[in-house]
Amino acid sequence: MKINLTRLCLLLLIAPACALPGGAQAPDPWSALQQENATTAGAGYVLRLRQGGFSSDQARQILALLTEAQRQAVPAATLTARLDEGLAKKAAPQAIVSALETRLRTMTQARAMVRTAEYDAVPAAVRDELLIATGLALESGVAADDLQTVMRRGNGQAALRTKSVVEAGETLHLAGVDRETTRTLMDDCMQRNLRRMEVLRAVRYSIQQHKSGMNGDNIRRSLWGGNAAVEGARGWRGGGQGGTGNCDSTGTGSGAGQGWRGGTESGRPPATSDTGSGSTAPAGGGGLHGAPGGAMGGGQQYMGGNR
C-alpha cells in the first residue's frame, strides 16, 4: 500500500487541534489543581509549589496528602509545618513527598493510639497536643508499645503530663539512651506523677549520666534511690535548709542546700518530693517540643536538614 507522505504530515499537524471540540486547548493542570483544592488545607500551596519548580504531578501528590490528613482528622499544622520546612530548605520534591508520607503515617498511628488510651474526653486542643507529641516521637523511632504503655498510665485524663513524658522519651531516644532505660524512665515519671519541669530535670540529668558512661540501672538508682521526702526537707528541691527559700535558675538556694528544681549542681539528681518551694525556670537548651515540627535534643534531619 502506497503512503502519501504529504497527506500524512498534514494529518499530524491538524491532529492536536482536532483533539478537543472547536480546537480548544487542553486544560492547564495547575488551574485544575487550584480548583480541586480551593477548600482544602492545600489551597495556598498550589502557586508556591508551581513557583518552586514542582511538576503538576508532584504537586498533586503533596496536595493529596494534605487532603488525606484533613480527612483523617490529623492536625493540618503537623503536615504543613513539614511542607514549609522542606520548601524553605529547597528540598527535592520527592524528599518532601516522602517526609509528608511519613508524617501522615505516624500522626494517623498516634491518633489511633490516643483513642485506644481513651483520651477522647479531654478537650480537643489538649488531646491534639498529646497526639502531635506522640506522632513526632514515633517518627523519631520511639517504640509504639512503650508510648502506648505511657498513655495508658495516664488513665485518659492527665493528657498534658503524659505529653511531657512522651516528649521526654523522644529526648532520651534521640540522645542515644537505650530502649529499656528510656522505657523505664518514662514509666517512672508517670508513676511518680512528675510535673513538666521535674521531667525536664530528670531527663537532663539522665542524659548527662548516660554520656558519662553510667548504665540505665544506676541512672535510675541515682535518680530515685534516695528518700525524696528527706531530700526535700534538706533543701534539695526547696532551695534552702528545711525547704525554706527559693532557688534561682542556676540551682543555688538561699540558706544551706541546693535548689534542685532550679538546676542540677554538684552532679546530684533532682529530687521529686513535693516538699519545699523552688523556681520553675526553663531548662534551657535541649528542652521539650515547643511547636509542631520542632524536635527535642537537636531533632532529626529533613533529608539533609534539621527537622
C-alpha positions in Angstrom: 0.0 0.0 0.0 1.4 3.3 -1.1 1.6 6.1 1.6 1.1 9.7 0.6 3.8 11.4 2.8 2.4 14.9 2.2 -1.1 13.9 3.4 0.3 12.1 6.4 2.2 15.3 7.5 -0.9 17.4 7.2 -2.9 14.9 9.3 -0.2 15.1 12.1 -0.3 18.9 12.1 -4.0 19.2 12.4 -4.4 16.3 14.9 -3.9 18.4 18.1 -6.5 20.9 17.0 -9.0 18.2 16.5 -8.4 16.6 19.9 -10.9 18.8 21.6 -14.2 20.2 20.1 -13.7 23.5 18.3 -9.9 23.3 18.5 -9.9 24.1 22.3 -6.6 23.8 24.2 -6.1 21.1 26.9 -6.9 22.4 30.4 -4.0 23.8 32.4 -3.2 21.1 35.1 -2.3 23.9 37.6 -5.7 25.6 37.2 -7.3 22.2 37.8 -5.3 21.7 41.0 -6.3 25.1 42.2 -9.9 24.4 41.7 -9.7 20.9 43.3 -8.0 22.3 46.4 -10.0 25.5 46.8 -11.5 24.4 50.1 -8.7 22.2 51.4 -5.6 22.8 53.6 -3.5 22.9 50.4 -5.3 25.8 48.8 -2.4 28.2 49.4 0.3 25.9 48.2 -0.6 25.4 44.6 1.2 28.6 43.4 4.1 28.1 45.8 4.7 24.6 44.5 4.5 25.8 40.9 6.9 28.6 41.6 9.2 26.1 43.4 9.8 24.1 40.3 7.5 21.2 41.2 5.7 19.3 38.4 1.9 19.3 38.5 2.1 15.6 39.3 4.4 16.1 42.2 2.2 18.9 43.5 -0.8 16.7 43.2 0.9 14.1 45.4 1.6 16.6 48.1 -1.8 18.2 48.0 -3.4 14.8 48.2 -1.5 14.1 51.4 -2.7 17.3 52.9 -6.3 16.5 52.0 -6.0 13.0 53.4 -4.7 14.4 56.7 -7.8 16.6 56.8 -10.0 13.5 56.2 -8.2 11.5 58.9 -8.7 14.3 61.4 -4.9 14.8 61.8 -4.0 18.4 62.8 -3.2 20.1 59.5 -0.3 22.1 61.0 1.7 18.9 61.5 2.0 18.4 57.8 2.0 22.0 56.6 4.9 22.7 59.0 6.8 19.8 57.5 6.0 21.1 54.0 7.0 24.7 54.8 10.3 23.4 56.2 11.0 21.4 53.0 10.2 24.4 50.8 12.3 26.8 52.8 15.3 24.4 52.6 14.7 23.8 48.9 14.5 20.0 49.5 14.0 17.8 46.5 10.3 17.4 45.6 10.4 13.6 46.1 12.1 14.1 49.5 9.2 16.4 50.6 6.7 13.8 49.4 8.4 11.1 51.4 8.7 13.3 54.5 4.9 14.1 54.3 4.0 10.5 53.8 6.0 9.5 56.9 4.5 12.4 59.0 0.9 11.4 57.9 1.5 7.8 58.8 2.9 8.4 62.2 0.2 11.0 63.0 -2.5 8.6 61.9 -1.0 5.9 64.1 -0.7 8.3 67.0 -4.4 9.3 66.6 -5.4 5.7 66.9 -3.2 5.2 70.0 -4.7 8.3 71.7 -8.2 6.9 71.1 -7.2 3.5 72.3 -5.9 5.0 75.5 -9.4 6.7 76.0 -8.3 10.4 75.9 -11.5 11.3 73.9 -13.0 13.0 77.0 -10.2 15.7 77.3 -10.5 19.0 75.5 -9.7 18.7 71.8 -6.8 21.2 71.9 -5.1 19.3 74.7 -5.8 15.9 73.0 -4.2 17.3 69.9 -1.1 18.3 71.8 -0.7 14.7 73.0 -1.4 13.4 69.5 1.3 15.6 68.0 3.9 14.7 70.6 3.2 11.0 70.1 3.4 11.2 66.4 6.7 13.0 66.5 8.1 10.5 69.0 7.0 7.7 66.6 8.7 9.5 63.7 11.9 9.7 65.8 11.8 6.0 66.3 10.5 5.6 69.9 8.7 2.2 70.2 5.0 2.4 69.8 4.4 -0.2 72.5 6.4 1.9 75.0 4.4 5.0 74.1 1.1 3.2 74.4 2.1 2.0 77.9 2.8 5.6 78.9 -0.6 6.8 77.6 -2.5 4.0 79.4 -0.9 5.0 82.7 -2.4 8.5 82.2 -5.9 6.9 82.5 -7.3 9.1 79.8 -7.0 12.2 82.0 -3.5 13.6 82.6 -3.0 14.4 78.9 -0.5 17.3 79.3 1.5 15.4 81.9 1.5 12.4 79.6 2.6 14.6 76.7 5.6 15.8 78.7 6.6 12.2 79.4 6.2 11.2 75.7 8.4 14.1 74.7 10.9 13.0 77.4 11.0 9.6 75.8 11.8 11.1 72.5 14.6 13.3 74.0 16.2 10.2 75.6 15.9 8.2 72.4 17.5 10.9 70.3 20.3 11.2 72.9 21.2 7.6 72.3 19.8 6.2 75.6 18.9 2.5 75.1 15.2 1.5 74.8 14.9 -0.3 78.1 16.3 2.6 80.1 14.1 5.1 78.1 11.0 2.9 78.7 11.6 2.5 82.4 12.4 6.2 82.9 9.2 7.2 81.2 7.3 4.7 83.3 9.0 6.1 86.5 7.9 9.7 85.5 4.3 8.6 85.1 4.1 6.6 88.3 5.6 9.4 90.3 3.3 12.0 88.7 6.2 14.3 87.9 5.4 17.8 86.7 6.8 19.1 83.4 9.8 20.9 85.0 10.6 17.8 87.1 10.5 15.7 84.0 12.9 18.1 82.3 15.3 17.9 85.2 15.2 14.2 85.3 15.8 13.9 81.5 18.7 16.3 81.5 20.3 14.5 84.4 19.8 11.1 82.9 21.3 12.2 79.6 24.3 13.7 81.4 24.9 10.5 83.3 24.4 8.4 80.2 27.1 10.4 78.4 29.4 9.9 81.3 29.0 6.1 80.9 26.5 5.3 83.6 24.2 2.4 82.8 20.4 2.5 83.0 20.0 0.8 86.3 22.5 3.1 88.0 20.9 6.2 86.4 17.6 5.1 87.9 19.1 4.4 91.3 20.8 7.8 91.2 17.5 9.5 90.4 15.1 7.7 92.7 17.1 5.7 95.1 17.1 8.3 98.0 14.2 9.2 100.3 12.6 12.0 98.3 10.8 13.5 101.3 14.0 13.7 103.3 15.8 15.3 100.3 13.1 17.9 100.0 13.5 18.7 103.7 17.2 19.1 103.2 16.6 21.8 100.6 17.5 19.7 97.5 14.3 20.8 95.9 13.1 23.6 98.1 16.2 25.7 97.7 17.4 26.0 101.4 17.8 24.1 104.6 14.5 22.8 105.8 12.9 23.6 102.4 12.9 27.4 103.0 13.8 30.0 100.4 13.5 29.9 96.7 16.1 28.6 94.3 17.2 30.6 91.3 17.7 29.4 87.7 21.3 28.4 88.4 20.3 25.9 91.1 21.7 27.6 94.2 19.3 28.2 97.0 19.2 30.6 99.9 20.5 29.2 103.2 22.1 25.8 103.1 21.5 23.2 100.5 20.8 23.2 96.7 17.7 24.1 94.8 17.3 21.1 92.6 14.3 22.4 90.6 16.4 25.3 89.5 19.3 23.2 88.2 21.5 20.2 88.8 24.5 21.5 90.6 27.3 19.2 92.0 26.0 16.3 89.9 23.2 15.5 92.3 20.0 14.1 90.9 16.8 16.2 91.0 14.6 15.1 93.9 10.9 14.5 93.3 9.1 15.2 96.6 6.6 18.0 97.0 8.4 19.5 99.9 9.9 22.9 99.5 9.4 25.7 97.0 11.7 26.0 94.1 11.7 28.2 91.0 10.5 26.7 87.7 12.9 28.4 85.4 13.0 26.8 81.9 15.6 24.1 81.4 17.5 25.8 78.7 18.8 24.0 75.6 17.6 20.6 74.8 14.1 21.1 76.1 10.9 19.6 75.0 8.9 20.3 71.9 7.8 23.9 71.6 5.7 23.6 68.4 4.8 21.1 65.8 7.8 20.2 63.7 10.3 21.1 66.4 12.5 18.4 68.0 13.9 17.9 71.4 17.6 17.4 72.0 18.6 18.6 68.5 16.0 17.0 66.2 16.2 14.8 63.2 17.3 15.5 59.7 14.9 16.5 56.9 16.6 14.7 54.1 19.7 16.9 54.7 18.4 19.4 57.2 17.1 19.6 60.8 13.5 18.6 61.4 
